[in-house]
Amino acid sequence: MAVPALLRASDFHSPSHRRGGDSQSTFPAESGGAWPAADDSSWSLLALRRRLIGGLARGAEKRGLRMTFRSFLVLLEAAVLLLLGAGIGAATSSHVLRYFFTGVSELGHGLPRFVIVGYLDDQQFVHYDSDSQRDLPRGPWIQKVEEDDAQYWDWQSQLSHSWELYFQLSLWNRFNHTPGFHTWQWMHGCELRQDGRKEGSSQFGYDGKDFLSLDKQTLTWTAADWRAQVTKQRWEADLVWTQGRKNFLEGDCIEWLQKYLNYGKESLLRKEPPVVTVTRKGSYDGLETLICCLYGFYPKEVDVTWRKSGEILEEETFRGEVTPNSDRTYHTWLSIEIDPKEREHYKCHVEHDGLMNPQDFSWEKPVSSATGILMGSVLGALAAAVLLVIGILFYTSK
């Protein structure tokens, strides 16, 4: 069966192209490379994610090991959560819709040939792979979409299958790669910020390394190395393909991000304030370490700093990552080494959407057991005295 050099998304009867472009977009006739997209602030984390996925698979092959599909999915999910959940930023909520595509060059490693996962903020809502060839919901809120479109999962599966064919026919068949195990990855998506600004990015990678990324302003592709130059020239000559990527990021992607937020608003738009504790431990040379821990907050964006008499102490601060909990909240910590004589001047300053106003927290000396017993006795005696007075007044009034 002859395969057309140019595949149109419309050939697969898909009523929407929110994962890749608008209804007029086409796959490039020849492709030499591609890789997922993220905003500029995610480059280092993105490179880490690629090394995790590509490196583990290639390392397993060299050691003669077989990576199970479950292991692959666990690795992918952990890497995506690292990408989506790491870092401590300003306490302003933005929302991000991203799709992660992964294709492998050959079977026999316990992996599906092709996988797509979709995330809205930190929550996975869809999964597709070449074994099932079906889009499957992940999480309860996305299933609400069936109330508005009973055929949603059918045509979404058709669209995902069309991207699977694109990876097979364009990326693998038209790119001169050496024999053995190789990976293509693509991440693209959009962000709607609290101030109304809209961002989007599209980036491809090959064998765990950056390959091409889209510059939406100039409609050009940035090549990460010499191997990507040929594909860069072909894609820039194919304005329909490149314009389609931009149209998706600035149009359909934002539209569906807003729709999905409406479906998942009980979970995604909730605000849970952090529980904050400040502890201390001895250090060396007469110094001590103050540790500020934040638990159970959502959304993940939080602005937390150590301050001395109001001055931010960023260089002196050690930070932990913002890490997800099993209940879909987050926790983090930061510490600072201080002179105990100046302890009272240090505050852990916290700003989060779940708090009405920024709050400062400091170390407080714990109440000793003896003091607690004494205070309890005093309060008990006072309560008894009050009850006695009330009883006397009630008796005499009769």
PATORZA-556136 format. One record per atom (N, C-alpha, C): residue in one letter; x negated, y negated, z. Coordinates in steps of 0.2 Angstrom, whole numbers, padded with zeros to 4 digits, always signed. Layout:
N
aXYZ ...
***
This chain:
398
m-0004+0006+0000 m+0000+0000+0000 m-0004-0006+0000 a-0003-0010-0005 a-0007-0016-0005 a-0006-0021+0000 v-0010-0025+0003 v-0009-0030+0008 v-0011-0037+0005 p-0006-0041+0006 p-0007-0048+0003 p-0013-0051+0007 a-0016-0055+0003 a-0022-0059+0006 a-0020-0064+0011 l-0014-0067+0010 l-0011-0072+0014 l-0005-0070+0018 l-0004-0069+0024 l+0002-0067+0028 l+0005-0073+0030 r+0012-0074+0029 r+0016-0079+0032 r+0019-0076+0038 a+0020-0080+0043 a+0024-0078+0049 a+0031-0077+0047 s+0034-0080+0042 s+0040-0079+0040 s+0042-0073+0037 d+0036-0069+0035 d+0037-0063+0032 d+0039-0058+0037 f+0038-0059+0043 f+0040-0055+0049 f+0047-0057+0052 h+0051-0061+0049 h+0057-0063+0051 h+0058-0065+0058 s+0053-0070+0060 s+0053-0072+0066 s+0056-0079+0066 p+0061-0080+0071 p+0064-0087+0071 p+0060-0092+0074 s+0055-0090+0078 s+0051-0095+0081 s+0043-0093+0081 h+0039-0098+0081 h+0032-0097+0081 h+0028-0100+0086 r+0032-0100+0092 r+0029-0104+0098 r+0022-0101+0100 r+0020-0095+0098 r+0014-0092+0100 r+0008-0094+0095 g+0010-0096+0089 g+0005-0097+0085 g+0005-0103+0081 g+0011-0106+0079 g+0012-0111+0075 g+0019-0112+0072 d+0021-0117+0068 d+0028-0118+0066 d+0029-0114+0060 s+0036-0114+0058 s+0038-0110+0053 s+0035-0110+0046 q+0031-0116+0045 q+0027-0117+0039 q+0020-0114+0039 s+0018-0112+0045 s+0011-0110+0046 s+0009-0104+0042 t+0003-0103+0040 t+0001-0097+0037 t-0005-0095+0040 f-0007-0088+0040 f-0013-0086+0042 f-0018-0087+0037 p-0024-0089+0039 p-0029-0090+0034 p-0031-0084+0029 a-0032-0086+0023 a-0033-0080+0018 a-0039-0076+0020 e-0044-0079+0023 e-0050-0076+0025 e-0053-0079+0032 s-0054-0075+0036 s-0056-0077+0043 s-0063-0074+0044 g-0067-0078+0047 g-0074-0076+0049 g-0074-0076+0057 g-0070-0079+0061 g-0071-0079+0068 g-0065-0082+0071 a-0065-0081+0078 a-0060-0084+0081 a-0060-0083+0089 w-0058-0088+0093 w-0058-0087+0100 w-0053-0091+0104 p-0050-0089+0110 p-0045-0093+0113 p-0046-0100+0116 a-0041-0103+0117 a-0042-0110+0119 a-0040-0112+0126 a-0044-0117+0129 a-0042-0120+0135 a-0044-0127+0135 d-0042-0131+0140 d-0044-0138+0140 d-0052-0139+0142 d-0055-0145+0141 d-0062-0145+0142 d-0064-0143+0149 s-0060-0144+0154 s-0062-0143+0161 s-0063-0135+0162 s-0060-0131+0158 s-0060-0124+0159 s-0066-0120+0155 w-0070-0124+0152 w-0075-0121+0148 w-0080-0116+0152 s-0082-0118+0158 s-0087-0113+0161 s-0083-0107+0164 l-0077-0108+0166 l-0073-0102+0168 l-0071-0098+0162 l-0070-0101+0157 l-0068-0097+0151 l-0074-0093+0149 a-0080-0096+0149 a-0086-0092+0147 a-0086-0086+0152 l-0085-0087+0158 l-0085-0081+0163 l-0080-0076+0162 r-0074-0078+0160 r-0069-0073+0158 r-0071-0069+0152 r-0074-0072+0147 r-0076-0068+0141 r-0082-0063+0143 r-0086-0066+0147 r-0092-0061+0149 r-0089-0055+0153 l-0084-0056+0157 l-0081-0051+0161 l-0078-0046+0156 i-0074-0048+0152 i-0070-0043+0147 i-0075-0040+0142 g-0078-0044+0139 g-0083-0041+0133 g-0089-0038+0136 g-0092-0040+0142 g-0097-0037+0144 g-0096-0030+0148 l-0090-0030+0151 l-0089-0024+0155 l-0087-0018+0149 a-0084-0020+0144 a-0082-0015+0139 a-0088-0013+0136 r-0093-0017+0134 r-0099-0015+0130 r-0103-0011+0135 g-0104-0013+0142 g-0108-0010+0146 g-0105-0003+0147 a-0098-0002+0148 a-0096+0005+0148 a-0097+0009+0143 e-0097+0006+0137 e-0099+0010+0131 e-0106+0013+0131 k-0111+0008+0133 k-0118+0010+0133 k-0119+0015+0138 r-0115+0015+0144 r-0116+0020+0149 r-0112+0027+0148 g-0109+0027+0142 g-0105+0033+0140 g-0099+0034+0144 l-0096+0028+0147 l-0090+0028+0151 l-0084+0026+0147 r-0078+0029+0150 r-0072+0027+0147 r-0068+0022+0151 m-0066+0017+0148 m-0062+0012+0152 m-0055+0013+0151 t-0051+0014+0157 t-0044+0016+0156 t-0041+0010+0154 f-0035+0010+0152 f-0030+0005+0150 f-0029+0001+0156 r-0027+0004+0162 r-0026+0001+0168 r-0031-0003+0171 s-0038+0000+0170 s-0043-0004+0172 s-0044-0011+0168 f-0043-0010+0162 f-0044-0016+0157 f-0039-0021+0159 l-0032-0019+0161 l-0027-0024+0162 l-0029-0027+0169 v-0031-0023+0174 v-0033-0026+0180 v-0039-0031+0180 l-0044-0030+0175 l-0049-0034+0174 l-0047-0041+0171 l-0042-0040+0166 l-0039-0045+0162 l-0035-0050+0167 e-0031-0047+0171 e-0027-0051+0175 e-0031-0055+0180 a-0037-0051+0183 a-0041-0055+0188 a-0045-0061+0185 a-0047-0060+0178 a-0050-0065+0175 a-0046-0071+0173 v-0040-0069+0171 v-0035-0075+0170 v-0033-0079+0176 l-0032-0075+0181 l-0031-0078+0188 l-0037-0083+0190 l-0043-0080+0189 l-0049-0084+0190 l-0048-0091+0186 l-0047-0090+0180 l-0047-0096+0175 l-0041-0101+0177 l-0035-0098+0179 l-0029-0102+0180 l-0029-0105+0188 g-0033-0101+0192 g-0032-0103+0199 g-0038-0106+0203 a-0043-0107+0199 a-0050-0109+0202 a-0050-0117+0203 g-0054-0119+0207 g-0055-0126+0208 g-0050-0130+0212 i-0053-0135+0215 i-0049-0139+0219 i-0048-0146+0216 g-0042-0148+0214 g-0041-0154+0210 g-0037-0159+0214 a-0035-0164+0211 a-0030-0169+0214 a-0024-0166+0215 a-0020-0168+0220 a-0014-0165+0222 a-0008-0167+0218 t-0008-0167+0211 t-0003-0168+0207 t-0002-0162+0202 s+0005-0161+0202 s+0007-0155+0198 s+0007-0156+0191 s+0004-0151+0187 s+0004-0151+0180 s+0006-0144+0178 h+0009-0142+0172 h+0011-0136+0171 h+0008-0134+0164 v+0006-0128+0164 v+0002-0125+0158 v+0005-0119+0156 l+0006-0118+0149 l+0008-0112+0146 l+0002-0110+0141 r+0000-0104+0142 r-0006-0101+0139 r-0004-0094+0137 y-0007-0092+0131 y-0007-0085+0128 y-0014-0083+0127 f-0015-0077+0129 f-0022-0074+0129 f-0021-0068+0124 f-0025-0068+0119 f-0025-0062+0114 f-0032-0059+0114 t-0032-0052+0114 t-0038-0048+0114 t-0037-0043+0109 g-0042-0042+0105 g-0042-0037+0100 g-0049-0033+0100 v-0049-0027+0099 v-0055-0023+0099 v-0056-0020+0092 s-0062-0018+0090 s-0064-0016+0084 s-0063-0009+0082 e-0062-0005+0088 e-0062+0002+0087 e-0058+0006+0093 l-0055+0011+0091 l-0052+0015+0097 l-0057+0020+0100 g-0054+0023+0105 g-0058+0028+0108 g-0062+0026+0115 h-0060+0020+0117 h-0063+0017+0124 h-0057+0017+0129 g-0052+0020+0128 g-0046+0020+0133 g-0042+0013+0133 l-0044+0009+0127 l-0040+0002+0127 l-0036+0002+0121 p-0030-0002+0122 p-0026-0003+0116 p-0030-0007+0111 r-0028-0007+0104 r-0032-0010+0099 r-0030-0018+0100 f-0025-0020+0103 f-0023-0027+0103 f-0018-0028+0109 v-0020-0034+0112 v-0016-0035+0118 v-0014-0043+0118 i-0008-0045+0120 i-0006-0052+0121 i-0003-0052+0128 v-0006-0057+0132 v-0002-0059+0139 v-0001-0066+0139 g+0005-0068+0141 g+0007-0075+0142 g+0008-0077+0149 y+0005-0083+0151 y+0006-0086+0158 y+0009-0092+0157 l+0013-0094+0162 l+0016-0100+0164 l+0013-0102+0170 d+0009-0107+0171 d+0005-0109+0177 d+0001-0102+0179 d+0002-0100+0185 d-0002-0094+0187 d+0002-0088+0187 q+0008-0088+0183 q+0012-0082+0183 q+0013-0079+0176 q+0011-0072+0176 q+0012-0069+0169 q+0019-0068+0168 f+0022-0069+0162 f+0029-0068+0161 f+0030-0063+0155 v+0025-0061+0151 v+0026-0057+0145 v+0019-0053+0144 h+0020-0047+0141 h+0015-0043+0140 h+0016-0039+0133 y+0012-0039+0128 y+0012-0035+0122 y+0006-0031+0121 d+0006-0025+0119 d+0000-0021+0116 d+0002-0017+0110 s-0003-0015+0107 s-0002-0011+0101 s+0000-0004+0102 d+0000-0002+0108 d+0002+0005+0109 d+0010+0005+0110 s+0013+0000+0114 s+0020+0000+0114 s+0023-0004+0109 q+0020-0009+0106 q+0022-0013+0100 q+0029-0017+0102 r+0029-0018+0109 r+0035-0022+0111 r+0033-0027+0116 d+0036-0033+0116 d+0035-0038+0121 d+0039-0036+0127 l+0036-0035+0133 l+0039-0033+0139 l+0039-0039+0144 p+0045-0040+0148 p+0045-0045+0153 p+0041-0044+0159 r+0038-0049+0162 r+0034-0048+0168 r+0036-0053+0173 g+0040-0051+0177 g+0043-0056+0182 g+0051-0057+0181 p+0054-0058+0186 p+0062-0058+0186 p+0064-0064+0182 w+0061-0070+0183 w+0064-0076+0180 w+0064-0076+0172 i+0059-0073+0169 i+0059-0073+0162 i+0065-0069+0159 q+0068-0065+0162 q+0073-0061+0160 q+0080-0065+0159 k+0080-0071+0162 k+0086-0075+0161 k+0086-0078+0154 v+0081-0077+0150 v+0081-0080+0143 v+0086-0075+0139 e+0087-0069+0141 e+0092-0065+0137 e+0099-0068+0138 e+0101-0072+0143 e+0107-0075+0143 e+0109-0080+0138 d+0103-0083+0135 d+0104-0088+0130 d+0103-0085+0123 d+0099-0079+0123 d+0097-0076+0116 d+0096-0069+0117 a+0101-0065+0116 a+0101-0058+0117 a+0096-0054+0112 q+0094-0057+0107 q+0089-0054+0103 q+0082-0057+0104 y+0081-0060+0110 y+0074-0063+0111 y+0069-0058+0111 w+0069-0053+0114 w+0064-0048+0115 w+0062-0045+0108 d+0067-0044+0104 d+0066-0041+0098 d+0062-0045+0093 w+0064-0051+0092 w+0060-0056+0088 w+0054-0058+0090 q+0053-0058+0097 q+0047-0059+0100 q+0042-0054+0099 s+0044-0047+0099 s+0040-0042+0097 s+0038-0042+0090 q+0042-0044+0086 q+0041-0044+0078 q+0035-0050+0078 l+0036-0055+0081 l+0031-0060+0081 l+0024-0058+0083 s+0024-0054+0089 s+0018-0052+0092 s+0015-0047+0087 h+0019-0043+0084 h+0016-0038+0079 h+0013-0041+0073 s+0016-0047+0071 s+0013-0050+0065 s+0006-0053+0067 w+0005-0055+0074 w-0002-0057+0076 w-0007-0051+0076 e-0004-0045+0078 e-0008-0039+0078 e-0011-0038+0071 l-0006-0038+0066 l-0008-0037+0059 l-0014-0043+0057 y-0013-0049+0059 y-0018-0054+0058 y-0024-0052+0060 f-0025-0050+0067 f-0031-0048+0070 f-0034-0042+0065 q-0030-0037+0063 q-0033-0031+0060 q-0035-0033+0053 l-0031-0037+0049 l-0032-0038+0042 l-0036-0044+0041 s-0036-0049+0045 s-0040-0055+0043 s-0047-0055+0047 l-0046-0054+0054 l-0052-0055+0058 l-0057-0049+0057 w-0054-0043+0058 w-0059-0037+0058 w-0061-0035+0050 n-0056-0035+0046 n-0058-0033+0039 n-0062-0038+0035 r-0062-0045+0037 r-0065-0050+0033 r-0071-0053+0037 f-0073-0050+0042 f-0079-0053+0046 f-0084-0047+0046 n-0090-0049+0044 n-0095-0044+0043 n-0099-0043+0050 h-0096-0038+0054 h-0099-0037+0060 h-0102-0030+0060 t-0107-0029+0065 t-0111-0023+0065 t-0107-0017+0067 p-0108-0011+0066 p-0105-0005+0068 p-0105-0005+0076 g-0100-0002+0079 g-0099-0002+0086 g-0093-0006+0089 f-0093-0006+0095 f-0088-0009+0099 f-0089-0017+0099 h-0083-0021+0097 h-0083-0028+0097 h-0077-0030+0099 t-0076-0037+0101 t-0070-0040+0103 t-0069-0047+0100 w-0063-0048+0098 w-0060-0054+0097 w-0056-0057+0102 q-0056-0063+0104 q-0052-0066+0109 q-0049-0073+0107 w-0043-0074+0108 w-0040-0081+0107 w-0036-0083+0113 m-0037-0089+0115 m-0033-0092+0120 m-0031-0099+0117 h-0024-0099+0117 h-0022-0106+0116 h-0015-0108+0120 g-0014-0114+0121 g-0009-0116+0125 g-0008-0124+0126 c-0004-0126+0130 c-0002-0133+0131 c-0001-0134+0138 e-0002-0141+0140 e-0001-0143+0147 e+0003-0149+0147 l+0008-0149+0151 l+0012-0155+0152 l+0010-0158+0159 r+0008-0164+0159 r+0005-0167+0166 r+0011-0171+0169 q+0010-0172+0175 q+0015-0175+0179 q+0016-0182+0177 d+0011-0186+0174 d+0012-0192+0171 d+0015-0192+0164 g+0017-0186+0162 g+0020-0186+0155 g+0016-0185+0149 r+0009-0185+0151 r+0004-0184+0145 r+0004-0176+0143 k+0003-0175+0137 k+0003-0168+0134 k-0003-0167+0131 e-0006-0161+0133 e-0012-0158+0130 e-0011-0151+0127 g-0016-0150+0123 g-0016-0143+0120 g-0023-0141+0117 s-0024-0135+0117 s-0031-0132+0115 s-0030-0125+0112 s-0035-0124+0107 s-0035-0118+0104 s-0042-0116+0102 q-0044-0110+0105 q-0051-0108+0104 q-0052-0100+0103 f-0057-0099+0099 f-0058-0092+0098 f-0065-0090+0100 g-0066-0083+0102 g-0072-0081+0104 g-0073-0074+0101 y-0080-0072+0100 y-0082-0066+0097 y-0087-0062+0102 d-0086-0056+0104 d-0090-0052+0108 d-0092-0056+0115 g-0087-0059+0118 g-0088-0063+0124 g-0091-0069+0124 k-0092-0072+0118 k-0095-0079+0117 k-0091-0083+0113 d-0092-0090+0114 d-0088-0095+0111 d-0089-0094+0103 f-0084-0095+0099 f-0085-0095+0092 f-0082-0101+0089 l-0076-0103+0089 l-0073-0109+0086 l-0068-0112+0091 s-0067-0118+0091 s-0062-0122+0094 s-0060-0128+0090 l-0053-0129+0091 l-0050-0134+0087 l-0050-0141+0090 d-0052-0146+0085 d-0052-0153+0087 d-0045-0155+0084 k-0040-0156+0088 k-0034-0158+0085 k-0034-0165+0082 q-0038-0170+0085 q-0038-0176+0082 q-0041-0177+0075 t-0046-0173+0074 t-0049-0173+0067 t-0047-0167+0062 l-0043-0163+0065 l-0041-0157+0061 l-0047-0153+0059 t-0052-0152+0063 t-0058-0149+0061 t-0059-0143+0067 w-0064-0139+0065 w-0066-0133+0070 w-0073-0134+0072 t-0074-0134+0079 t-0081-0134+0081 t-0084-0127+0082 a-0089-0126+0078 a-0093-0120+0078 a-0098-0119+0084 a-0098-0114+0087 a-0102-0113+0093 a-0109-0110+0091 d-0109-0107+0085 d-0116-0104+0083 d-0116-0104+0075 w-0121-0102+0072 w-0122-0102+0065 w-0117-0097+0062 r-0115-0091+0065 r-0111-0086+0062 r-0104-0089+0061 a-0102-0094+0065 a-0095-0097+0064 a-0095-0102+0058 q-0100-0104+0055 q-0100-0109+0051 q-0096-0108+0044 v-0097-0102+0042 v-0093-0100+0036 v-0085-0100+0037 t-0083-0097+0043 t-0076-0097+0045 t-0074-0105+0046 k-0078-0109+0049 k-0076-0116+0050 k-0075-0119+0043 q-0079-0118+0038 q-0078-0121+0032 q-0071-0118+0029 r-0070-0112+0029 r-0064-0109+0026 r-0058-0112+0030 w-0058-0112+0036 w-0052-0114+0040 w-0051-0122+0039 e-0056-0126+0039 e-0055-0133+0037 e-0052-0134+0030 a-0054-0130+0026 a-0051-0130+0019 a-0044-0128+0019 d-0042-0124+0023 d-0035-0122+0024 d-0031-0126+0028 l-0029-0132+0026 l-0026-0137+0030 l-0019-0134+0033 v-0016-0130+0029 v-0009-0127+0032 v-0010-0123+0038 w-0016-0119+0039 w-0017-0115+0045 w-0019-0120+0050 t-0024-0125+0049 t-0026-0129+0054 t-0021-0134+0057 q-0017-0137+0052 q-0011-0141+0054 q-0006-0137+0058 g-0005-0131+0056 g+0000-0126+0060 g-0002-0125+0067 r-0009-0125+0068 r-0011-0124+0075 r-0009-0130+0079 k-0011-0136+0076 k-0009-0142+0080 k-0002-0143+0081 n+0002-0142+0076 n+0009-0143+0076 n+0012-0138+0082 f+0009-0132+0083 f+0012-0128+0088 f+0010-0131+0095 l+0004-0133+0096 l+0002-0135+0102 l+0005-0142+0104 e+0007-0146+0100 e+0010-0152+0101 e+0018-0152+0101 g+0021-0147+0098 g+0028-0146+0097 g+0031-0140+0100 d+0031-0135+0097 d+0034-0129+0100 d+0032-0127+0107 c+0025-0127+0108 c+0022-0125+0114 c+0025-0129+0120 i+0025-0136+0119 i+0028-0140+0124 i+0035-0139+0125 e+0039-0138+0120 e+0046-0137+0120 e+0048-0130+0124 w+0044-0125+0123 w+0045-0119+0126 w+0042-0119+0133 l+0037-0123+0135 l+0035-0124+0141 l+0040-0126+0146 q+0044-0131+0143 q+0049-0135+0147 q+0055-0130+0148 k+0057-0126+0143 k+0062-0121+0143 k+0060-0116+0149 y+0054-0113+0148 y+0052-0108+0153 y+0052-0111+0160 l+0050-0117+0161 l+0050-0120+0168 l+0057-0120+0170 n+0062-0121+0166 n+0069-0122+0168 n+0071-0115+0171 y+0069-0109+0167 y+0071-0103+0169 y+0068-0101+0176 g+0062-0103+0177 g+0058-0101+0183 g+0057-0106+0188 k+0062-0111+0188 k+0061-0117+0192 k+0061-0115+0200 e+0065-0110+0202 e+0065-0108+0209 e+0058-0106+0211 s+0054-0103+0207 s+0048-0100+0209 s+0042-0105+0207 l+0042-0108+0201 l+0037-0112+0198 l+0037-0119+0201 l+0043-0122+0202 l+0043-0129+0204 l+0044-0130+0212 r+0044-0124+0216 r+0044-0125+0223 r+0038-0128+0226 k+0039-0131+0232 k+0033-0134+0235 k+0033-0131+0242 e+0027-0128+0244 e+0026-0125+0251 e+0020-0129+0253 p+0020-0132+0259 p+0014-0136+0262 p+0009-0131+0265 p+0003-0133+0265 p-0002-0129+0268 p-0002-0129+0276 v-0003-0123+0278 v-0005-0123+0286 v-0012-0124+0287 v-0014-0129+0291 v-0021-0131+0291 v-0024-0129+0298 t-0029-0126+0298 t-0033-0125+0305 t-0040-0127+0304 v-0043-0130+0309 v-0050-0132+0310 v-0053-0128+0315 t-0058-0125+0314 t-0062-0121+0318 t-0070-0123+0318 r-0073-0121+0323 r-0080-0123+0323 r-0085-0117+0325 k-0091-0117+0323 k-0095-0112+0326 k-0102-0115+0326 g-0107-0112+0330 g-0113-0114+0332 g-0118-0113+0325 s-0122-0118+0325 s-0127-0117+0319 s-0134-0117+0322 y-0139-0120+0319 y-0146-0120+0321 y-0148-0128+0323 d-0153-0128+0326 d-0156-0135+0328 d-0151-0139+0332 g-0146-0136+0336 g-0142-0140+0339 g-0136-0142+0335 l-0135-0140+0329 l-0130-0142+0325 l-0124-0137+0325 e-0118-0139+0322 e-0113-0134+0322 e-0109-0135+0315 t-0105-0130+0314 t-0101-0130+0307 t-0094-0131+0309 l-0091-0136+0306 l-0083-0136+0306 l-0081-0133+0300 i-0075-0129+0300 i-0072-0126+0295 i-0065-0127+0295 c-0063-0130+0289 c-0056-0132+0288 c-0053-0127+0283 c-0047-0123+0286 c-0044-0118+0282 c-0037-0120+0280 l-0035-0119+0274 l-0028-0120+0272 l-0025-0114+0269 y-0019-0112+0272 y-0016-0106+0270 y-0009-0107+0267 g-0006-0103+0263 g+0001-0103+0261 g+0004-0108+0257 f+0000-0112+0253 f+0002-0118+0250 f+0004-0116+0242 y+0008-0120+0240 y+0010-0119+0232 y+0013-0126+0231 p+0012-0129+0225 p+0007-0126+0219 p+0000-0126+0222 k-0004-0124+0217 k-0011-0123+0219 k-0015-0129+0219 e-0013-0134+0216 e-0017-0141+0216 e-0017-0144+0223 v-0023-0145+0226 v-0023-0148+0232 v-0030-0152+0232 d-0029-0158+0236 d-0035-0162+0237 d-0037-0162+0244 v-0043-0159+0246 v-0045-0158+0253 v-0052-0160+0253 t-0054-0165+0258 t-0060-0167+0259 t-0062-0168+0266 w-0069-0167+0268 w-0071-0169+0274 w-0073-0177+0274 r-0070-0180+0280 r-0072-0187+0280 r-0074-0189+0287 k-0079-0194+0287 k-0082-0196+0293 k-0080-0203+0294 s-0076-0205+0299 s-0074-0212+0300 s-0071-0215+0293 g-0068-0211+0289 g-0064-0213+0283 g-0068-0212+0277 e-0075-0211+0278 e-0079-0210+0272 e-0079-0203+0269 i-0078-0202+0263 i-0078-0195+0260 i-0085-0192+0260 l-0086-0186+0262 l-0093-0183+0262 l-0093-0177+0257 e-0093-0178+0251 e-0093-0173+0246 e-0099-0169+0245 e-0105-0173+0245 e-0111-0169+0245 e-0113-0164+0250 e-0110-0166+0256 e-0112-0162+0262 e-0107-0156+0263 t-0102-0156+0259 t-0097-0151+0260 t-0098-0145+0256 f-0097-0139+0259 f-0097-0132+0256 f-0090-0130+0255 r-0088-0128+0248 r-0081-0126+0247 r-0080-0119+0245 g-0074-0116+0246 g-0072-0110+0244 g-0067-0111+0238 e-0066-0106+0234 e-0062-0107+0228 e-0054-0107+0231 v-0050-0109+0227 v-0043-0109+0228 v-0041-0102+0226 t-0039-0098+0230 t-0038-0091+0229 t-0030-0089+0230 p-0027-0085+0226 p-0020-0083+0226 p-0019-0078+0232 n-0014-0078+0235 n-0011-0073+0240 n-0006-0068+0237 s-0005-0063+0240 s+0000-0058+0237 s+0007-0061+0237 d+0009-0066+0241 d+0015-0069+0241 d+0016-0075+0236 r+0011-0075+0231 r+0011-0081+0226 r+0010-0088+0229 t+0007-0088+0235 t+0004-0094+0238 t-0003-0094+0237 y-0007-0099+0240 y-0014-0100+0239 y-0017-0101+0246 h-0024-0100+0246 h-0028-0102+0252 h-0034-0104+0249 t-0038-0108+0254 t-0044-0111+0252 t-0047-0113+0259 w-0054-0115+0258 w-0057-0117+0264 w-0063-0122+0262 l-0065-0126+0267 l-0071-0130+0266 l-0075-0131+0273 s-0081-0132+0273 s-0085-0132+0279 s-0090-0138+0278 i-0092-0140+0284 i-0097-0145+0284 i-0101-0145+0291 e-0108-0146+0290 e-0112-0145+0296 e-0113-0152+0299 i-0112-0153+0306 i-0112-0159+0309 i-0116-0159+0316 d-0117-0165+0318 d-0120-0166+0325 d-0114-0165+0330 p-0114-0161+0335 p-0108-0160+0339 p-0106-0167+0343 k-0111-0171+0344 k-0110-0177+0347 k-0105-0182+0343 e-0105-0181+0337 e-0101-0185+0332 e-0095-0181+0330 r-0093-0176+0333 r-0088-0172+0331 r-0081-0175+0330 e-0080-0180+0335 e-0073-0183+0335 e-0072-0188+0329 h-0078-0189+0325 h-0077-0194+0319 h-0075-0190+0313 y-0075-0183+0313 y-0074-0180+0307 y-0067-0177+0306 k-0064-0178+0301 k-0057-0176+0299 k-0057-0173+0293 c-0053-0167+0293 c-0051-0164+0286 c-0045-0167+0283 h-0046-0170+0278 h-0041-0174+0274 h-0037-0170+0269 v-0031-0169+0269 v-0027-0165+0265 v-0022-0169+0261 e-0021-0168+0255 e-0016-0171+0251 e-0013-0165+0246 h-0007-0164+0247 h-0003-0159+0243 h+0004-0161+0242 d+0007-0158+0236 d+0014-0160+0235 d+0019-0158+0240 g+0017-0153+0244 g+0021-0150+0249 g+0021-0155+0255 l+0017-0159+0256 l+0017-0164+0261 l+0020-0171+0260 m+0023-0174+0264 m+0027-0180+0263 m+0021-0185+0262 n+0016-0185+0266 n+0010-0190+0266 n+0004-0186+0267 p-0002-0189+0265 p-0008-0186+0267 p-0009-0185+0274 q-0012-0180+0276 q-0013-0179+0283 q-0021-0177+0285 d-0023-0179+0291 d-0029-0178+0293 d-0029-0173+0299 f-0034-0168+0299 f-0034-0163+0304 f-0041-0163+0307 s-0042-0162+0314 s-0048-0162+0317 s-0048-0156+0322 w-0054-0155+0324 w-0055-0149+0329 w-0052-0151+0335 e-0048-0147+0338 e-0046-0148+0345 e-0048-0142+0350 k-0050-0144+0356 k-0052-0139+0360 k-0046-0135+0363 p-0047-0128+0362 p-0042-0124+0364 p-0040-0124+0371 v-0034-0123+0373 v-0032-0123+0380 v-0034-0117+0383 s-0038-0117+0389 s-0040-0111+0392 s-0034-0107+0395 s-0035-0101+0397 s-0029-0097+0400 s-0027-0100+0406 a-0032-0102+0410 a-0031-0104+0417 a-0027-0111+0416 t-0029-0115+0412 t-0025-0121+0411 t-0018-0120+0408 g-0018-0115+0404 g-0011-0113+0401 g-0006-0111+0407 i-0009-0107+0411 i-0005-0104+0417 i-0002-0110+0421 l-0007-0115+0423 l-0006-0120+0427 l+0000-0125+0424 m-0001-0126+0417 m+0004-0130+0414 m+0010-0127+0414 g+0010-0120+0413 g+0017-0117+0413 g+0020-0117+0419 s+0016-0116+0425 s+0019-0117+0431 s+0022-0124+0433 v+0019-0129+0431 v+0021-0136+0432 v+0027-0137+0428 l+0027-0135+0422 l+0033-0136+0417 l+0039-0132+0420 g+0038-0126+0423 g+0043-0122+0426 g+0046-0125+0432 a+0042-0128+0436 a+0044-0131+0442 a+0048-0137+0440 l+0046-0141+0435 l+0050-0147+0433 l+0057-0145+0431 a+0057-0140+0427 a+0063-0138+0424 a+0068-0136+0430 a+0065-0132+0435 a+0069-0130+0440 a+0072-0136+0444 a+0068-0141+0445 a+0070-0147+0449 a+0075-0150+0445 v+0075-0151+0439 v+0080-0154+0435 v+0087-0151+0435 l+0086-0144+0435 l+0092-0140+0435 l+0096-0141+0442 l+0091-0141+0447 l+0094-0142+0454 l+0097-0149+0455 v+0094-0154+0452 v+0097-0161+0453 v+0104-0161+0449 i+0104-0158+0443 i+0110-0158+0439 i+0116-0154+0443 g+0114-0148+0446 g+0119-0144+0450 g+0121-0148+0456 i+0117-0152+0460 i+0119-0156+0465 i+0124-0161+0463 l+0122-0165+0458 l+0127-0170+0455 l+0134-0167+0453 f+0133-0161+0450 f+0140-0158+0448 f+0144-0156+0454 y+0141-0154+0459 y+0144-0152+0465 y+0147-0157+0469 t+0143-0163+0470 t+0146-0169+0474 t+0151-0172+0470 s+0151-0172+0463 s+0156-0176+0459 s+0163-0172+0460 k+0163-0166+0462 k+0170-0162+0463 k+0172-0164+0470 
***
